[in-house]
Amino acid sequence: MRTGIARLDLLLRRRGTIGYALGMAVYVFVIVALYPTFKDDASLNQLTGGDSTVAALVGATGSLTSPAGWLNANIYANFLPLVVLLLTIGYGASAIAGQDEDGTLGLIVTLPLSRRRILTQKAVTLVAVAVPAGLATVLVVLAGRGFGLSLGTGHLIGATTGATLLGIDFGALALLVGALSGSRAIALGVTSSLAAASYLVSSLAPVTHWVRPLRFESLFYWAVGNAQLRTGLSVTSAAVLVGFAAVTLGAAVKAFERQDVH
């Protein structure tokens, strides 16, 4: 009973979680295997070096043919966060609001567990859903050193942790919006829109002067938008991401405790 809800939710999400992790591993392997073909291609650096807007939109930081630049542009600035967000926002919107609409949440709240305990188990599931895609990415990139893609392990793990925390943050936000609205569609729409806005702010900040001051409001900036592959995930960035998740999950608990479950 103490972990039954989390285990059940994970069981229901296992195919999607495992499938996305395996798909991520295949995609990352292709990117890693292609690196020797492009690492000496000066035209790639000319493409992004001559147009800062293009560089910002594709997530190029520094040399595109450097290991950090290659991984950032092809994985960490866009694809990995997208995959993690698909998993976590989808679960977050379904965990409370979706189950309420299905009529299953009413059965869950009749169990001899407080709503705080129920929400805590769903938060644990959220973390478990977010981790596999990032873990698969790290393992494949580390194995990719055989392709000449050498990158500091600490920086790699830090950037992956940032992307994972980003997913947990927006998943927690979907939980909160779902508990407040009781609507899975609203939770999906609001959270996805805020995630897209956060991505745009982080991407455009380096090239648009009036957007630049807003970068500190973007979770993408703290997670993957500040050259984390080259410099690592800073203590400040980690604190912002963890703090946002903690505050949002705390608010979700309060909202769930007041929710009129059907």
C-alpha positions in Angstrom: 0.0 0.0 0.0 2.9 2.4 0.8 4.1 2.2 -2.8 1.2 0.5 -4.5 -0.1 3.6 -6.4 3.4 4.4 -7.7 4.0 0.8 -8.8 0.6 0.7 -10.6 1.2 4.0 -12.4 4.6 2.9 -13.4 3.2 -0.4 -14.7 0.6 1.5 -16.8 3.4 3.8 -18.2 6.1 1.1 -18.7 5.7 0.7 -22.4 5.9 4.4 -23.2 8.8 5.0 -20.7 10.8 2.0 -22.0 9.9 2.7 -25.6 11.0 6.3 -25.5 14.3 5.3 -23.7 15.1 2.8 -26.3 14.2 5.2 -29.1 16.4 7.8 -27.5 19.3 5.4 -27.3 19.0 4.6 -31.0 18.8 8.2 -32.0 21.8 9.2 -29.8 23.8 6.3 -31.2 23.2 7.6 -34.7 24.2 11.1 -33.7 27.4 9.8 -32.0 28.3 7.6 -34.9 27.9 10.4 -37.4 30.3 12.7 -35.5 33.5 11.5 -37.1 32.0 12.4 -40.5 31.3 16.0 -39.6 33.9 16.9 -36.9 36.3 18.3 -39.6 33.6 20.0 -41.7 34.4 23.7 -41.5 31.2 24.6 -43.4 29.1 23.7 -40.4 30.8 26.2 -38.3 30.5 28.8 -41.0 26.8 28.1 -41.2 26.2 28.9 -37.5 29.1 31.3 -37.1 27.8 33.6 -39.8 24.3 33.8 -38.4 23.8 34.0 -34.7 20.1 33.6 -35.0 20.5 30.2 -36.7 23.0 29.2 -34.1 20.6 30.1 -31.3 17.7 28.3 -32.8 19.6 25.0 -33.3 21.2 25.3 -29.9 24.8 25.7 -31.2 27.1 27.0 -28.5 30.7 27.6 -29.6 32.0 25.3 -32.4 29.3 23.1 -33.9 31.9 20.5 -34.7 33.3 20.3 -31.1 31.9 17.4 -29.0 29.9 19.8 -26.8 28.6 21.8 -29.7 27.6 18.7 -31.7 25.8 17.1 -28.8 24.1 20.3 -27.8 22.8 21.1 -31.2 21.6 17.6 -32.0 20.4 16.3 -28.6 20.6 18.5 -25.5 19.2 21.8 -26.7 16.1 20.2 -28.2 15.5 16.5 -28.7 16.3 15.2 -25.2 14.2 17.9 -23.4 11.4 17.3 -25.9 11.3 13.5 -25.2 11.5 14.0 -21.4 8.7 16.7 -21.5 6.4 14.4 -23.6 6.7 11.8 -20.9 6.4 14.0 -17.8 3.8 16.4 -19.0 1.7 13.6 -20.3 1.9 11.7 -17.0 1.5 14.9 -14.9 -1.7 15.8 -16.8 -3.1 12.3 -16.5 -2.0 11.5 -12.9 -4.7 13.6 -11.2 -7.0 15.3 -13.8 -6.9 12.4 -16.2 -7.8 9.8 -13.6 -10.5 12.2 -12.2 -12.1 12.4 -15.6 -11.9 8.6 -16.0 -13.5 8.0 -12.6 -10.6 6.1 -11.2 -9.3 8.8 -8.9 -12.5 8.5 -6.8 -11.5 4.9 -6.0 -7.9 5.8 -5.2 -8.9 8.5 -2.6 -11.0 5.9 -0.8 -7.9 4.0 0.1 -6.6 4.4 3.7 -4.0 7.0 2.5 -4.0 10.7 2.9 -4.1 12.8 -0.3 -0.6 14.0 0.6 0.6 10.4 0.5 -1.2 9.8 -2.8 0.3 12.8 -4.4 3.8 11.9 -3.0 3.6 8.5 -4.7 2.6 10.2 -8.0 5.6 12.6 -7.6 7.8 9.5 -7.2 6.3 8.1 -10.4 7.0 11.4 -12.2 10.7 11.2 -11.3 10.8 7.5 -12.4 9.2 8.4 -15.7 11.7 11.2 -16.4 14.9 9.3 -15.7 15.2 6.5 -18.3 15.5 8.6 -21.4 18.3 10.7 -19.9 20.1 7.6 -18.5 20.0 6.0 -21.9 21.4 9.1 -23.4 24.4 9.3 -21.0 25.2 5.6 -21.5 25.2 5.8 -25.3 27.3 9.0 -25.3 29.8 7.5 -22.9 30.1 4.5 -25.2 30.5 6.9 -28.1 34.0 7.8 -27.0 35.0 5.1 -29.4 33.8 7.4 -32.2 36.1 10.2 -31.0 33.3 12.0 -29.1 35.2 12.9 -26.0 33.4 14.9 -23.3 33.9 15.4 -19.6 31.8 12.9 -17.7 30.8 15.4 -15.1 29.6 17.9 -17.6 27.7 15.3 -19.5 26.0 14.0 -16.3 25.3 17.6 -15.2 23.6 18.5 -18.5 21.6 15.3 -18.5 20.5 16.0 -14.9 19.4 19.4 -16.0 17.3 18.0 -18.8 15.7 15.5 -16.5 15.0 18.1 -13.8 13.4 20.3 -16.5 11.0 17.5 -17.3 10.2 16.9 -13.6 9.5 20.6 -13.2 7.0 20.8 -16.1 5.5 17.4 -15.1 4.9 18.9 -11.6 3.4 21.9 -13.1 1.0 19.7 -15.1 0.1 17.9 -11.8 -0.7 21.3 -10.2 -2.8 22.6 -13.1 -4.6 19.3 -13.3 -5.4 19.4 -9.6 -6.6 23.0 -9.9 -8.7 22.6 -13.0 -9.7 18.9 -12.9 -9.2 18.9 -16.7 -6.5 16.8 -18.4 -6.8 19.0 -21.6 -6.3 22.2 -19.7 -3.3 20.7 -17.8 -1.7 19.6 -21.1 -2.5 22.8 -22.9 -1.3 25.2 -20.2 1.8 23.3 -19.4 2.9 22.7 -23.0 2.4 26.3 -23.8 4.5 27.4 -20.9 7.2 24.9 -21.9 7.2 26.2 -25.5 7.4 29.8 -24.2 10.3 28.9 -21.9 12.1 27.2 -24.8 11.7 30.3 -27.1 12.9 32.7 -24.4 16.0 30.6 -23.8 16.7 30.2 -27.5 16.2 33.8 -28.5 17.9 35.4 -25.5 21.4 35.3 -27.0 20.3 37.1 -30.2 17.4 39.3 -29.1 18.3 42.1 -26.7 14.8 42.7 -25.3 14.4 38.9 -24.6 17.8 38.5 -22.9 16.8 39.9 -19.5 13.9 37.3 -19.5 16.2 34.3 -19.7 16.3 34.0 -15.9 12.6 33.3 -16.0 13.1 30.4 -18.4 13.5 26.9 -16.9 15.2 25.9 -20.2 17.9 28.4 -19.5 18.7 26.9 -16.1 18.5 23.4 -17.4 20.1 23.3 -20.9 20.3 26.8 -22.2 23.5 28.1 -20.5 26.2 25.9 -22.1 25.8 23.2 -19.5 27.7 20.7 -21.7 30.7 22.9 -21.7 30.6 24.2 -18.1 28.4 21.7 -16.3 25.3 22.2 -14.3 26.0 24.9 -11.7 24.8 24.7 -8.1 22.6 27.8 -8.8 20.9 26.1 -11.8 20.3 22.9 -9.9 18.9 24.8 -6.9 16.5 26.7 -9.2 15.3 23.5 -10.9 14.9 21.5 -7.7 13.4 24.5 -5.9 10.8 25.0 -8.6 9.8 21.3 -8.5 9.5 21.4 -4.7 7.4 24.5 -4.6 5.1 23.3 -7.4 4.6 19.8 -5.9 3.9 21.5 -2.5 1.2 23.6 -4.2 -0.1 20.5 -6.0 -0.6 18.8 -2.7 -2.6 21.7 -1.3 -4.7 21.9 -4.5 -5.3 18.1 -4.4 -6.4 18.2 -0.8 -9.0 20.8 -1.7 -10.1 19.1 -5.0 -13.6 17.8 -5.3 -12.9 14.4 -6.7 -15.6 12.8 -8.9 
